[in-house]
Amino acid sequence: MRTRRGPPAPTTQNGRVRDMVTAARRVVVKIGSSSLTTAAGGLDDGRVDALVGTLGALAAEGREVVLVSSGAIAAGLAPLGLSRRPRDLATQQAAASVGQGLLIGRYAAAFARHGLTVGQVLLTVDDVTRRAHYRNAYRTLRKLLDLRAVPIVNENDTVATEEIRFGDNDRLAALVAALVHADLLVLLSDVDALWTGDPASPGSSRISEVLDERDLTGIDIGGAGRAGVGTGGMVTKVEAARIATGFGIPVVLTAAPLAAPVLAGEPVGTLFHPSRRRPTARLFWLAHATTPRGRLHLDPGAVAAVVGRRKSLLPAGITAVDGAFTAGDPVDLVDVEGAPVARGLVNYDAVELPGLLGRSTTELAAALGPAYEREVVHRDDLVLL
């Protein structure tokens, strides 16, 4: 294990300040519902003002800030007389409809006191999974930053379904950080850091740094948040850190009250070090910002060719097809056990493939024409998982 536990011992310039944090010029900050609301579900003005004060100071230094904020559903609970987060989708969407206006209004007023204008950006899964939408989201966020506004991003819970079932904005924050080529992602929650187990357990210790993926082996990440108004937990935060660091973006995980010292570079919370090799934006998008529309089952030879030798996937190596997809859609390539080994953009519709399975491209071209002498998934459109 290469994690650093107990008293913080970060890689620093002067023994105190984290250089990669203080050097970050474009920062994405994500805050969860439990860090913004009261136990009854309404917005906590003191918490909102504290966060905005910290981000306002950051902007005053000339740094760009993007805020990914949960809290719309939670903010709508009290005004609707709801005592807890509803389980049914329709009531969740109603609460989001009421709460989103309250949330952005509260942010607008708070940031205005710091001379800053905010812009609301509501995203759905399609906006980060379909490439045309993905580019449009980038242009919107980029223009807001160019105009010195603070983009406030949230899932569009009033009309979306998958996001609410997904349960949290952590993954969205990581994708937004990659989308805007952020220099730093800060995940704020109700826990001060990543711990080796339940922070309340005597045997648990705080992890100050995660140097690479191996450092997470054997750590009990736990389940959902404990405040009852959000649905995310440490699992989604660690996964968000994996996504962002895989794109070369450092991540700090800590509690919302520690936002100011974290952004000042103090060694609090947990710092996830970025990967040294940043993937191409296209392959990153394919791996993390797409939802597979189907699955292609591969025989062992095809798995070895695709994973071991980085070859294109041919019809001869496919044993079965699941899903209803069209040419150009993302699909998962799975091994004989059904485990995904890669994701790629398929060149055929789902209805076409069954008649091609197990046959060579030469045979298919002779029987069906030259249009069928092509890969099912080209290696340039494929990323290993």
C-alpha positions in Angstrom: 0.0 0.0 0.0 1.3 3.4 -0.9 -1.4 5.5 0.8 -0.4 8.0 3.4 -2.4 7.7 6.6 -2.7 9.4 9.9 -1.1 12.8 10.2 -0.9 14.5 6.8 2.4 14.2 4.9 1.7 15.6 1.5 4.1 16.3 -1.3 4.7 20.0 -0.8 7.0 22.9 -1.5 7.3 24.1 2.1 5.9 21.3 4.2 2.4 22.8 4.3 1.0 23.8 1.0 -0.1 21.4 -1.8 1.3 22.8 -4.9 -1.0 21.2 -7.4 -4.0 22.7 -5.5 -2.6 26.3 -5.3 -1.4 26.2 -8.9 -4.9 25.2 -10.2 -6.4 28.1 -12.3 -9.6 26.4 -13.3 -11.4 24.7 -10.4 -14.5 22.6 -10.3 -16.1 22.3 -6.9 -18.9 19.8 -6.1 -21.1 20.1 -3.0 -23.7 17.5 -1.8 -27.2 18.0 -0.6 -26.4 17.2 3.0 -23.8 20.0 3.1 -26.3 22.7 2.0 -29.5 21.9 3.7 -30.9 21.6 7.2 -32.1 18.4 8.7 -35.7 19.4 7.7 -34.6 19.7 4.1 -34.6 23.5 3.6 -31.5 25.4 2.5 -29.1 26.4 5.3 -28.3 30.1 4.6 -25.1 30.0 6.7 -23.7 27.0 4.8 -24.6 28.5 1.4 -22.9 31.9 2.4 -19.8 30.1 3.7 -19.4 28.2 0.5 -20.0 31.2 -1.7 -17.6 33.3 0.4 -14.8 30.8 -0.2 -15.5 30.5 -4.0 -15.9 34.3 -4.3 -12.4 34.7 -2.8 -11.1 32.2 -5.3 -12.6 34.1 -8.2 -11.1 37.4 -6.8 -7.7 35.8 -7.2 -8.4 35.5 -10.9 -9.1 31.8 -10.8 -12.0 30.3 -12.8 -14.7 28.5 -10.7 -17.4 26.0 -11.8 -19.8 24.9 -9.1 -21.6 21.5 -9.4 -24.3 21.7 -6.8 -26.7 19.1 -5.6 -29.6 20.1 -3.4 -32.6 20.9 -5.7 -34.7 18.0 -4.4 -33.6 18.5 -0.8 -34.4 22.3 -1.0 -37.9 21.5 -2.3 -38.8 19.2 0.6 -39.7 21.8 3.3 -41.7 24.1 1.0 -43.8 21.2 -0.1 -44.3 19.9 3.4 -42.3 16.8 2.9 -40.4 15.4 5.9 -38.0 13.2 3.9 -36.7 12.6 0.4 -39.6 10.9 -1.5 -39.1 7.5 -3.0 -41.4 7.9 -6.1 -40.1 9.6 -9.2 -43.0 12.0 -9.7 -42.7 13.5 -6.2 -38.9 13.7 -6.6 -39.4 15.7 -9.8 -41.9 17.9 -8.1 -39.5 18.6 -5.3 -36.7 19.3 -7.8 -39.0 21.7 -9.7 -39.6 23.8 -6.5 -36.1 23.4 -5.1 -34.1 24.3 -8.2 -35.5 27.8 -8.3 -34.9 28.3 -4.7 -31.3 26.9 -5.0 -30.2 29.1 -8.0 -31.9 32.1 -6.5 -30.1 31.7 -3.3 -26.8 31.3 -5.1 -27.4 34.3 -7.4 -28.0 36.6 -4.4 -25.0 35.3 -2.5 -22.6 35.5 -5.4 -23.9 39.0 -6.3 -22.6 40.2 -2.9 -19.1 39.3 -4.2 -19.7 41.1 -7.5 -20.2 37.8 -9.4 -22.9 36.7 -11.9 -24.0 33.1 -12.0 -25.3 31.0 -14.9 -27.4 28.0 -14.4 -26.5 24.9 -16.5 -28.9 21.9 -16.1 -27.7 18.7 -17.6 -29.2 15.3 -18.3 -27.4 12.0 -19.0 -27.8 12.7 -22.8 -25.8 15.9 -22.4 -22.7 14.0 -21.2 -23.2 10.7 -23.2 -24.1 11.9 -26.7 -21.2 13.5 -28.3 -23.1 16.4 -30.1 -24.7 17.4 -26.7 -21.3 17.0 -25.0 -19.7 19.5 -27.3 -22.6 21.9 -26.8 -22.3 21.7 -23.0 -18.6 22.5 -23.4 -19.3 25.6 -25.5 -21.9 26.8 -22.9 -19.6 26.4 -20.0 -16.6 27.8 -21.8 -18.5 30.9 -22.8 -19.7 31.5 -19.2 -16.2 31.3 -18.0 -15.0 33.6 -20.7 -17.6 36.1 -19.5 -16.3 35.8 -15.9 -19.6 34.2 -14.7 -19.7 31.3 -12.3 -21.5 28.3 -14.0 -23.7 26.4 -11.5 -24.2 22.9 -12.8 -26.9 20.5 -11.6 -28.7 17.5 -13.0 -32.0 18.4 -14.6 -34.0 16.4 -12.1 -37.3 17.8 -13.1 -37.4 15.9 -16.3 -34.6 13.3 -16.0 -35.0 9.8 -14.7 -31.7 8.1 -14.9 -29.8 10.7 -12.9 -32.2 10.5 -10.0 -31.8 6.7 -9.9 -28.0 7.2 -10.3 -28.4 9.2 -7.1 -25.7 11.8 -7.0 -23.7 14.5 -8.9 -20.2 13.1 -8.1 -19.8 11.4 -11.5 -21.3 14.4 -13.2 -18.7 16.6 -11.4 -15.9 14.5 -12.7 -17.2 14.6 -16.2 -17.6 18.4 -16.0 -14.1 18.7 -14.7 -12.8 16.8 -17.8 -15.2 18.7 -20.1 -13.7 22.1 -19.1 -10.2 20.7 -18.7 -10.1 21.7 -15.1 -6.9 21.8 -13.1 -8.5 20.6 -9.9 -11.7 18.9 -8.7 -12.8 19.4 -5.1 -15.5 17.1 -3.7 -17.2 18.5 -0.6 -19.4 16.3 1.6 -20.2 15.7 5.2 -17.1 13.5 5.7 -13.7 15.1 6.2 -11.7 12.6 4.2 -11.4 9.1 2.9 -10.9 6.7 5.8 -9.8 3.1 5.9 -13.2 2.1 7.3 -16.1 3.7 9.1 -14.7 7.0 10.6 -16.5 6.2 13.9 -14.7 2.9 14.3 -11.7 3.0 16.6 -9.5 1.1 14.1 -10.0 3.4 11.2 -7.5 6.0 10.1 -7.7 8.9 7.7 -6.0 8.7 4.4 -4.3 11.9 3.5 -3.1 10.9 -0.1 -4.0 8.3 -2.7 -1.1 8.0 -5.1 -2.6 5.5 -7.5 -5.4 2.9 -7.9 -3.5 0.2 -5.9 -3.8 2.4 -2.8 -7.6 1.7 -2.7 -7.2 -2.0 -2.3 -8.7 -3.3 0.9 -10.4 -0.1 1.9 -14.0 -0.3 3.2 -15.5 2.6 1.2 -19.0 2.1 2.8 -22.4 3.1 1.5 -24.7 6.1 1.2 -24.4 9.4 3.0 -25.6 9.6 6.6 -27.6 12.8 6.6 -30.7 11.4 4.8 -31.3 14.2 2.2 -28.8 13.0 -0.4 -28.2 9.6 -1.9 -24.5 9.6 -2.7 -21.9 8.2 -0.5 -18.1 7.5 -0.5 -18.5 5.0 -3.3 -19.6 7.6 -5.8 -16.9 10.0 -4.6 -14.1 7.5 -5.0 -15.5 6.6 -8.5 -15.6 10.3 -9.4 -12.0 10.6 -8.2 -11.0 7.6 -10.4 -12.6 9.3 -13.5 -11.1 12.7 -12.9 -7.6 11.5 -12.0 -7.7 9.2 -15.0 -8.0 12.4 -17.1 -5.0 13.9 -15.3 -7.0 16.1 -12.9 -6.1 16.0 -9.2 -9.0 15.6 -6.7 -9.4 16.6 -3.1 -12.1 15.1 -1.0 -13.1 16.7 2.3 -16.0 18.2 4.3 -17.7 21.4 3.2 -16.5 23.4 6.3 -12.9 22.7 5.2 -13.3 24.2 1.7 -11.3 27.3 2.4 -8.2 25.6 3.9 -8.3 22.9 1.1 -8.4 25.6 -1.6 -5.6 27.4 0.1 -3.5 24.2 -0.3 -3.5 23.1 3.3 -3.1 19.3 3.8 -6.6 18.5 4.9 -8.9 15.9 3.4 -7.7 13.3 1.0 -5.7 14.3 -2.1 -6.0 11.9 -5.1 -3.0 12.2 -7.4 -3.7 12.4 -11.1 -2.6 9.9 -13.7 0.6 10.9 -15.5 -0.8 10.0 -18.9 -3.9 11.9 -19.9 -6.0 9.9 -22.4 -7.3 11.5 -25.6 -10.6 13.4 -25.0 -12.4 11.1 -27.4 -11.4 7.8 -25.6 -12.1 9.4 -22.2 -15.5 10.4 -23.4 -16.1 6.8 -24.7 -15.0 5.2 -21.4 -16.7 7.5 -18.9 -19.3 9.7 -20.6 -21.3 7.1 -22.5 -24.0 4.6 -21.6 -23.7 1.3 -23.5 -26.7 0.5 -25.7 -25.9 -3.2 -25.9 -23.3 -5.9 -25.3 -21.2 -8.0 -27.7 -20.2 -11.4 -26.2 -16.6 -12.4 -27.2 -14.9 -15.8 -27.4 -11.6 -16.1 -25.7 -9.6 -15.5 -28.9 -11.4 -12.3 -29.5 -10.8 -11.1 -25.9 -7.1 -11.9 -26.3 -7.0 -10.0 -29.6 -8.9 -6.9 -28.4 -7.4 -6.7 -24.9 -3.9 -8.2 -25.3 -3.0 -7.1 -28.9 -5.3 -4.0 -29.2 -6.9 -5.4 -32.4 -10.2 -4.4 -33.9 -13.2 -6.6 -33.2 -14.3 -8.8 -36.1 -17.5 -10.8 -36.6 -15.7 -14.1 -36.2 -15.0 -13.5 -32.6 -18.5 -12.6 -31.4 -20.7 -15.4 -30.0 -23.9 -13.4 -29.1 -25.5 -9.9 -29.2 -27.6 -8.2 -26.6 -29.5 -4.9 -26.8 -31.2 -2.7 -29.4 -28.5 -0.4 -30.9 -27.8 1.3 -34.2 -24.5 1.8 -36.0 -22.4 4.4 -34.1 -23.8 3.6 -30.7 -21.5 2.7 -27.8 -21.6 -1.0 -26.8 -19.7 -3.0 -24.2 -17.5 -5.9 -25.2 -17.8 -8.7 -22.6 -15.8 -11.9 -22.0 -17.1 -15.4 -21.6 -18.1 -14.6 -17.9 -20.1 -11.6 -19.0 -17.6 -9.1 -17.6 -17.0 -5.9 -19.7 -13.5 -5.7 -21.0 -13.8 -2.8 -23.5 -16.3 -0.3 -24.9 -16.5 0.8 -28.5 -18.6 2.4 -31.2 -20.3 -0.3 -33.2 -20.4 -0.3 -37.0 -23.5 -2.3 -37.4 -27.1 -2.2 -36.2 -28.1 -4.9 -33.7 -30.5 -6.5 -36.2 -27.7 -7.0 -38.7 -25.2 -8.7 -36.4 -26.7 -12.1 -35.7 -26.3 -13.2 -39.3 -22.6 -12.2 -39.3 -21.4 -13.9 -36.1 -18.6 -16.4 -36.4 -17.9 -15.6 -40.0 -14.7 -14.0 -41.4 -14.8 -10.6 -43.2 -13.5 -12.3 -46.4 -16.4 -14.7 -46.3 -18.9 -12.0 -45.6 -17.6 -9.8 -48.4 -17.8 -12.7 -50.9 -21.4 -13.5 -49.8 -22.9 -10.1 -49.0 -20.7 -7.6 -50.8 -17.7 -5.4 -49.9 -19.7 -3.2 -47.5 -19.5 -6.2 -45.0 -15.7 -6.4 -45.2 -15.3 -4.1 -42.2 -14.8 -4.4 -38.4 -17.6 -4.6 -36.0 -15.7 -2.2 -33.8 -12.5 -0.5 -35.1 -9.6 -0.3 -32.7 -9.6 3.5 -33.0 -13.1 3.5 -31.7 -12.4 1.2 -28.7 -11.2 1.8 -25.2 -10.3 -0.9 -22.6 -12.2 -0.9 -19.3 
